[in-house]
Amino acid sequence: MFNDKVRINTFAFILYEDSAPSDWEERLLSLHVPGCYIKHDLDFEGNKPKKSHVHVLIKTTKKHSFGKVKSIVEYVGGLNSIFTEVFSIQGYARYLCHLDNPEKHMYDFNDVKCMCGFDYINYIFKQEDNVTIVTEIIKFCKENGILSYSDLVDYCIDSHPDWLKAVYGYHGRAIREYMKSKNWTVMSNWNPRVIKQNES
């Protein structure tokens, strides 16, 4: 028995497509609330494959009673109308792809479907992850001679969409500054090894 006086705005639930309404996805999208969902079809329990299921994470703009949340889950087709309150969006979002569970199958970021502007990529990356990604991008540009921001964007759109958050967002400035500096180095034929030799 739940306490209907408690109100929450972030919750998650699981549904099985063979027991949920055939239009469960349309029902979910019709709620017009921020959130995301992903199908887990490569999970195992020991050596036995687990039944395919869908994880759903919802963050409403205002808090709702447990009774209201239960009715939402029931409408979409959540298993037995059961839901859990989510205390850390980042933690649950990272779990959707098993980012902190190396013993489990790691799902691709692109498998996560977002609703109403929910920024999944922003939630899953920690500060140290951002530094790692920017370093990967700059190293890639260096190794492949990419000196044009537009060329990098085109590459990310076609082949590396998980980099787009860093390229478009706050860290895009650091990447553009690197390219600007690298362009100057190439155009001026500046060679740091020559400088060191002259100083010795």
C-alpha positions in Angstrom: 0.0 0.0 0.0 1.6 3.3 -1.0 1.2 6.7 0.6 -0.7 8.9 -1.8 0.3 12.0 0.0 3.9 11.6 -1.3 4.4 13.3 -4.6 7.2 12.6 -7.1 8.2 13.8 -10.6 10.8 11.3 -11.6 10.1 7.6 -11.9 10.8 4.5 -13.9 9.1 1.2 -14.9 9.6 -1.9 -17.1 7.2 -3.2 -19.7 7.1 -6.4 -21.7 5.9 -5.8 -25.3 4.1 -9.1 -25.5 1.9 -8.2 -22.5 1.6 -4.4 -22.9 -0.9 -2.8 -25.3 0.2 -3.1 -28.9 0.3 0.7 -29.1 2.3 1.2 -25.9 4.9 3.4 -27.6 2.2 5.7 -29.0 0.6 5.9 -25.6 3.9 6.8 -24.0 4.6 9.5 -26.6 1.1 10.9 -26.2 1.9 11.8 -22.5 4.1 14.6 -23.9 6.5 14.4 -20.9 10.3 14.4 -20.9 11.9 11.1 -20.6 13.5 8.2 -22.5 13.3 4.5 -23.0 15.3 1.6 -24.4 14.7 -2.0 -25.2 17.0 -4.5 -23.4 17.1 -7.7 -25.5 20.6 -8.8 -24.7 20.5 -9.2 -21.0 21.5 -12.4 -19.2 20.8 -13.9 -15.8 23.8 -16.2 -15.4 24.0 -18.1 -18.6 20.3 -17.8 -19.4 19.1 -14.9 -21.6 16.5 -12.7 -20.0 13.2 -12.0 -21.6 13.3 -8.9 -23.8 11.9 -5.8 -22.0 11.7 -2.1 -22.2 13.0 0.3 -19.5 11.2 3.6 -19.3 12.4 6.8 -17.4 10.0 9.7 -17.0 10.6 13.2 -15.5 7.4 15.2 -15.3 7.5 19.0 -14.9 5.4 18.9 -11.7 5.1 16.3 -9.0 2.3 13.8 -9.0 0.8 11.5 -6.3 1.7 7.8 -6.4 -1.9 7.1 -7.5 -1.5 9.4 -10.5 1.9 7.9 -11.4 0.4 4.4 -11.1 -2.3 5.3 -13.5 0.3 6.6 -16.0 2.3 3.4 -15.8 -0.9 1.3 -16.1 -2.0 3.3 -19.2 1.3 2.7 -21.0 1.4 -0.9 -20.0 4.1 -1.1 -17.3 4.5 -4.6 -15.7 1.8 -4.9 -13.1 1.6 -1.1 -13.0 4.7 -1.2 -10.8 7.1 1.8 -10.8 10.1 3.0 -8.8 10.9 6.5 -7.8 14.2 7.7 -9.3 16.5 9.6 -6.9 19.3 10.1 -9.4 18.5 10.7 -13.0 22.2 10.4 -13.9 22.5 7.1 -12.2 19.4 5.6 -13.8 20.2 7.1 -17.2 23.6 5.5 -17.1 22.1 2.2 -16.1 19.9 2.2 -19.2 23.1 1.4 -21.2 24.8 -0.4 -18.4 27.6 2.2 -18.4 28.7 1.3 -14.8 28.0 -2.4 -15.1 30.9 -3.9 -17.2 29.7 -7.4 -16.4 26.5 -6.7 -18.4 25.9 -6.1 -22.1 26.6 -2.4 -22.8 23.9 -0.9 -25.0 24.6 1.8 -27.6 23.6 5.4 -26.7 21.8 5.5 -30.0 19.4 2.8 -28.9 17.9 5.2 -26.3 14.9 7.0 -27.5 14.2 10.4 -26.0 11.0 12.3 -25.5 10.1 16.0 -25.3 13.7 17.3 -25.3 15.0 15.0 -22.7 18.8 15.3 -23.0 20.0 11.7 -22.4 23.7 12.4 -23.4 23.9 15.4 -21.0 22.7 13.2 -18.1 25.0 10.3 -18.6 28.4 12.0 -18.9 30.3 12.9 -15.8 32.8 15.8 -15.8 35.7 13.4 -16.2 33.8 11.7 -19.1 33.6 15.1 -20.9 37.3 15.6 -20.6 37.9 12.1 -22.0 35.6 12.7 -24.9 37.0 16.1 -25.9 40.5 14.5 -25.7 39.4 11.7 -28.0 37.9 14.2 -30.5 41.0 16.3 -30.6 43.3 13.2 -30.9 41.1 12.0 -33.8 41.3 15.4 -35.5 45.1 15.4 -35.1 45.6 11.9 -36.4 43.3 12.4 -39.4 44.3 15.9 -40.3 40.8 17.4 -39.7 41.2 21.2 -39.4 37.7 22.2 -40.3 34.9 22.4 -37.7 32.3 21.7 -40.4 34.2 18.6 -41.5 34.2 17.4 -37.9 30.5 18.0 -37.5 29.8 16.2 -40.7 31.8 13.2 -39.6 30.1 13.1 -36.2 26.6 13.2 -37.8 27.5 10.4 -40.1 29.7 8.2 -38.0 30.0 9.3 -34.4 26.7 10.9 -33.1 27.7 10.3 -29.5 30.4 13.1 -30.0 27.8 15.7 -31.1 27.0 16.8 -27.5 30.6 17.8 -27.0 31.0 19.3 -30.5 27.8 21.3 -30.3 27.9 22.2 -26.6 30.2 24.1 -24.2 33.2 22.0 -25.1 32.8 22.9 -28.8 34.7 26.1 -28.1 37.8 24.3 -26.9 37.7 22.1 -30.0 37.3 25.1 -32.3 40.2 26.9 -30.6 42.3 23.8 -31.1 41.5 23.8 -34.8 42.2 27.5 -35.1 45.6 27.1 -33.4 46.4 24.0 -35.5 45.5 25.8 -38.7 47.8 28.6 -37.7 50.6 26.1 -37.0 50.1 24.5 -40.4 49.9 27.7 -42.4 52.9 29.3 -40.7 55.0 26.1 -41.0 55.8 26.5 -37.3 57.9 23.6 -36.0 58.3 23.3 -32.2 61.4 21.1 -32.8 63.2 23.9 -34.6 62.5 26.3 -31.7 64.0 23.8 -29.2 67.1 23.3 -31.4 67.6 27.1 -31.6 67.3 27.5 -27.9 69.9 24.8 -27.1 
